[in-house]
Amino acid sequence: MAQRIKGQEVRVIFSSPAGAETSLTDISSFEVEPLMEILSEGYLGETTERKDDIFKGARGRMEIHLETQEYFRFVQRVIDRSQRRTPADGVFSVVATLSFPNGQRPRVLLENVFFGPPPMNVASREDYITAQVEFECSGVRYLF
C-alpha cells in the first residue's frame, strides 16, 4: 500500500526582492487554491446553457509562528511595494516542494505574489504568537 504524504514532507520557501524570506519558516499551515470561474451563457433556440471556463490565478494562506523580528521586515517590504516605494520589479514568489515517500518531488510555483493584510495574533500567555498571511497571484505552475 502506498504511503500518503504528510505535512512534514512539505517545504515552503518564500522569496522577495531581498532574497529568501527566512522569517517565514515556522509555518504551521499552508493552503493554495487555483482560481477558475465557470462561464455560462444561454442562447435562443437551445435548451441548455453552454459552458466555458477561465483561469483567474491562485490564492492561498498560511499561518506562521513568529521566530524573530524578521517577520516585521517582511511586512515592511510588502507595505513598501504596495505604496510604490520599491522598484516595480520587486517580485515575491513562493515554492512549495512536496516529497512523496515514493521519491516523487513535485513543486508548486506561485509567481508575482501579492499579499493581503498581515494580522498578528497574540491569543494568550501560553500560546505562540501567530501571523496569518493571505496572498494571491496571477500565475501558478506545477513542476514535475
C-alpha positions in Angstrom: 0.0 0.0 0.0 1.4 3.4 -0.9 2.1 5.8 1.9 0.3 9.2 1.9 2.2 12.4 2.2 2.1 14.4 5.5 2.9 18.0 6.3 6.4 17.1 7.5 7.3 16.3 3.8 6.3 19.7 2.5 8.8 22.6 2.4 7.6 26.1 1.6 10.0 28.8 0.6 9.1 32.4 0.2 11.3 34.9 -1.6 11.2 38.6 -2.0 13.3 41.3 -3.6 15.6 40.9 -0.6 16.1 37.2 -1.2 14.8 34.2 0.7 12.4 35.2 3.5 14.0 33.4 6.4 11.3 34.8 8.8 8.6 32.7 7.1 9.9 29.3 8.1 7.8 28.3 11.2 4.8 27.5 9.0 2.0 25.6 10.8 -0.4 25.5 7.9 -0.3 26.3 4.2 -3.1 26.4 1.6 -3.1 27.2 -2.1 -6.0 27.2 -4.4 -6.0 27.8 -8.2 -8.9 30.1 -9.1 -11.1 29.2 -12.0 -14.5 30.5 -13.0 -17.2 28.7 -14.9 -18.8 30.9 -17.6 -22.4 30.1 -18.6 -24.3 31.6 -21.5 -27.8 30.8 -22.8 -28.8 31.2 -26.4 -32.2 31.3 -28.1 -33.2 28.0 -29.6 -31.0 26.0 -27.3 -32.4 24.0 -24.3 -29.2 24.2 -22.1 -26.6 26.7 -21.4 -23.1 26.5 -23.0 -20.2 26.3 -20.5 -16.7 27.6 -20.6 -14.1 28.3 -18.0 -11.4 30.9 -17.3 -8.3 30.8 -15.2 -8.0 33.7 -12.7 -4.7 33.0 -10.9 -4.4 31.5 -7.5 -4.8 32.4 -3.8 -3.6 31.0 -0.6 -2.9 31.5 3.1 -0.6 30.3 5.7 -0.2 30.6 9.4 3.2 31.1 10.9 4.7 31.4 14.3 7.0 34.4 14.8 10.6 33.5 15.5 12.5 36.7 15.0 11.8 40.4 14.2 12.5 39.5 10.5 8.8 38.9 10.0 8.2 42.6 10.5 10.9 43.4 7.9 9.0 41.2 5.5 5.7 43.1 6.3 7.6 46.4 5.7 8.8 45.1 2.3 5.1 44.2 1.4 4.0 47.7 2.5 6.8 49.4 0.6 5.8 47.6 -2.6 2.1 48.4 -2.1 3.0 52.1 -1.6 5.3 52.0 -4.7 8.4 52.8 -2.6 10.4 50.0 -4.2 11.1 49.3 -7.9 8.3 47.7 -9.9 10.4 44.6 -10.3 10.1 43.9 -6.6 8.7 40.4 -7.1 7.6 38.0 -4.3 7.3 34.3 -5.1 6.5 31.0 -3.3 7.7 27.5 -4.0 6.2 24.5 -2.2 8.1 21.2 -2.6 6.3 18.0 -1.8 8.5 15.0 -1.1 6.4 11.9 -1.6 7.5 8.6 0.0 7.9 7.0 -3.5 10.6 9.6 -4.4 8.4 11.9 -6.5 9.0 15.6 -5.7 6.5 17.9 -7.5 6.7 21.6 -6.9 4.1 24.3 -6.8 5.4 27.6 -8.0 3.5 30.8 -7.3 4.9 33.8 -9.2 4.5 37.5 -8.6 2.6 37.1 -5.3 0.6 39.9 -3.7 -0.4 40.0 -0.1 -3.5 41.0 1.9 -3.4 42.5 5.4 -0.9 40.6 7.6 -2.6 40.4 11.0 -0.7 39.2 14.1 -2.5 37.3 16.8 -1.4 37.0 20.5 -4.1 34.7 21.8 -3.0 34.1 25.4 0.0 33.8 27.6 0.8 30.2 26.8 0.1 30.4 23.0 2.7 31.1 20.4 2.3 34.4 18.6 0.9 33.7 15.1 0.5 35.6 11.9 -1.9 34.8 9.1 -0.6 35.6 5.7 -3.0 35.7 2.8 -1.8 36.0 -0.8 -2.9 36.0 -4.4 -1.0 35.7 -7.7 -1.7 35.7 -11.4 0.3 32.6 -12.2 0.7 29.1 -10.7 2.7 26.3 -12.2 3.1 22.7 -11.2 6.6 21.4 -11.9 7.1 17.6 -12.1 
